[in-house]
Amino acid sequence: METKQRWNQAVCGILTLNSKSEILSLNQSLLALLGYEKEEELRGREFELLLGTSAQFYYYSILYPKIQMEGLCQEIYLSLRKKDGQTVPVMFNAKRFYLEDEAVIDCIILPMETRQEYLKEIKTINKKLETALEEKILLHEELLKKQEELEEMYRTLQVVSRQDPLTGILNRRAFMEEIHLTLQSAQMKPLMLSACIMDLDFFKAVNDQHGHHKGDVVLCSFSEHLTSFFGDTHVVARFGGEEFILLLKSLSKEEAIIQMEAFRSAMAGRTYGGLKITASFGVSTRTEGEDADKLIVKADVALYEAKRRGRDCVVHFLDMKQNQ
């Protein structure tokens, strides 16, 4: 009883169809969305009753064949027709499965708020589809194009959410995702990993003497050098402020130190935004069973020691312990 009540009061509409697209059941949330009171009003009816002319065309020409072939469709924009004839925009998801050897299609339907301009364009397209049969194919392509634009917008947002807005390299959140994925892979195949946190020395003085714009130029120039030096083999990210972080893959402790010393030497031979800059480097190498947070904390401790020693140097966490 409790399960049925929760099913009826779910925040989304739930609809079950048979293989002929006939309605087997639907919950109270969907009934309320469509303006119906009782499930009996729709049970046994064809799903097309809830679709406008253009939506029927889209469902039977694209969605239904996709569900039959792939067993799944996700995040599809549809307009459902309410009992009073008005339409409501929804996000439609469906998955086919078998119940006692009978194919059924479970659908999750969510009301969707869209930007006014997109809603206006899509309503105009739907109206044209209903009044001009010969234009259906062309206008349907416009609908697909709009769907592709929304998907591209989503992909762009996914990329932007992982980038540091100033330098364009990975941000702290994306770096943590990368290091956790790498550690998951290391559970199946042993992999040497080192982390290096670097901090631009006396960077506050750059901002104070030359302005924040020059400071931004220095950070961008440094990130470009860092990325080009370490290439695609390792993971480069801005950790915050003037701090950057590296995940060095397949390098031993000694190799990691050599790499960072080589980069420190390369810094001495160039300028960043027209300024000579040095950096302090804290390195740690992962031991078996060590998690990402521990690896980063050790690198941070080594960075602090590098600053204590006068900056512009590379310090490995294990060398600190040996010198104590």
PEPEBEL-V185309 format. One record per residue. N is the residue number from 1. D_FIRST is the distance of its C-alpha to the first C-alpha in whole Angstrom. Layout:
N/D_FIRST ; N/D_FIRST
This chain:
1/0 ; 2/4 ; 3/5 ; 4/5 ; 5/6 ; 6/9 ; 7/10 ; 8/11 ; 9/12 ; 10/14 ; 11/18 ; 12/19 ; 13/19 ; 14/17 ; 15/19 ; 16/19 ; 17/22 ; 18/24 ; 19/28 ; 20/29 ; 21/27 ; 22/25 ; 23/22 ; 24/19 ; 25/16 ; 26/16 ; 27/14 ; 28/14 ; 29/17 ; 30/19 ; 31/19 ; 32/20 ; 33/23 ; 34/24 ; 35/24 ; 36/22 ; 37/20 ; 38/18 ; 39/17 ; 40/19 ; 41/22 ; 42/22 ; 43/20 ; 44/23 ; 45/26 ; 46/28 ; 47/27 ; 48/31 ; 49/30 ; 50/28 ; 51/31 ; 52/35 ; 53/38 ; 54/39 ; 55/35 ; 56/35 ; 57/38 ; 58/37 ; 59/34 ; 60/35 ; 61/39 ; 62/37 ; 63/33 ; 64/32 ; 65/35 ; 66/35 ; 67/31 ; 68/32 ; 69/35 ; 70/34 ; 71/30 ; 72/29 ; 73/30 ; 74/30 ; 75/30 ; 76/32 ; 77/33 ; 78/32 ; 79/32 ; 80/29 ; 81/30 ; 82/28 ; 83/28 ; 84/31 ; 85/33 ; 86/33 ; 87/32 ; 88/30 ; 89/31 ; 90/28 ; 91/28 ; 92/27 ; 93/26 ; 94/25 ; 95/25 ; 96/25 ; 97/24 ; 98/24 ; 99/21 ; 100/23 ; 101/26 ; 102/25 ; 103/25 ; 104/23 ; 105/23 ; 106/20 ; 107/22 ; 108/21 ; 109/23 ; 110/24 ; 111/26 ; 112/30 ; 113/32 ; 114/36 ; 115/39 ; 116/41 ; 117/44 ; 118/41 ; 119/39 ; 120/42 ; 121/44 ; 122/41 ; 123/40 ; 124/44 ; 125/44 ; 126/41 ; 127/43 ; 128/46 ; 129/44 ; 130/43 ; 131/47 ; 132/48 ; 133/47 ; 134/50 ; 135/49 ; 136/46 ; 137/47 ; 138/49 ; 139/46 ; 140/43 ; 141/45 ; 142/45 ; 143/42 ; 144/42 ; 145/44 ; 146/42 ; 147/39 ; 148/42 ; 149/43 ; 150/40 ; 151/39 ; 152/43 ; 153/42 ; 154/39 ; 155/42 ; 156/44 ; 157/42 ; 158/41 ; 159/45 ; 160/46 ; 161/43 ; 162/45 ; 163/48 ; 164/50 ; 165/51 ; 166/55 ; 167/56 ; 168/54 ; 169/53 ; 170/50 ; 171/48 ; 172/47 ; 173/43 ; 174/44 ; 175/47 ; 176/44 ; 177/42 ; 178/45 ; 179/46 ; 180/42 ; 181/42 ; 182/46 ; 183/45 ; 184/42 ; 185/44 ; 186/47 ; 187/44 ; 188/45 ; 189/49 ; 190/51 ; 191/52 ; 192/55 ; 193/53 ; 194/55 ; 195/54 ; 196/57 ; 197/56 ; 198/59 ; 199/61 ; 200/63 ; 201/66 ; 202/67 ; 203/65 ; 204/65 ; 205/69 ; 206/68 ; 207/66 ; 208/68 ; 209/71 ; 210/70 ; 211/67 ; 212/64 ; 213/64 ; 214/67 ; 215/64 ; 216/62 ; 217/64 ; 218/65 ; 219/61 ; 220/61 ; 221/64 ; 222/63 ; 223/60 ; 224/61 ; 225/64 ; 226/61 ; 227/59 ; 228/62 ; 229/64 ; 230/61 ; 231/59 ; 232/56 ; 233/56 ; 234/55 ; 235/52 ; 236/54 ; 237/52 ; 238/53 ; 239/52 ; 240/52 ; 241/56 ; 242/59 ; 243/57 ; 244/56 ; 245/54 ; 246/55 ; 247/53 ; 248/56 ; 249/55 ; 250/56 ; 251/59 ; 252/60 ; 253/61 ; 254/65 ; 255/64 ; 256/62 ; 257/64 ; 258/67 ; 259/65 ; 260/64 ; 261/68 ; 262/69 ; 263/67 ; 264/68 ; 265/72 ; 266/71 ; 267/70 ; 268/73 ; 269/75 ; 270/73 ; 271/72 ; 272/69 ; 273/69 ; 274/73 ; 275/72 ; 276/73 ; 277/70 ; 278/69 ; 279/66 ; 280/64 ; 281/62 ; 282/60 ; 283/59 ; 284/57 ; 285/56 ; 286/53 ; 287/53 ; 288/50 ; 289/47 ; 290/48 ; 291/45 ; 292/46 ; 293/46 ; 294/48 ; 295/50 ; 296/51 ; 297/51 ; 298/54 ; 299/56 ; 300/55 ; 301/57 ; 302/60 ; 303/60 ; 304/61 ; 305/64 ; 306/65 ; 307/65 ; 308/67 ; 309/70 ; 310/71 ; 311/68 ; 312/69 ; 313/68 ; 314/66 ; 315/64 ; 316/62 ; 317/60 ; 318/61 ; 319/65 ; 320/64 ; 321/63 ; 322/66 ; 323/68 ; 324/67
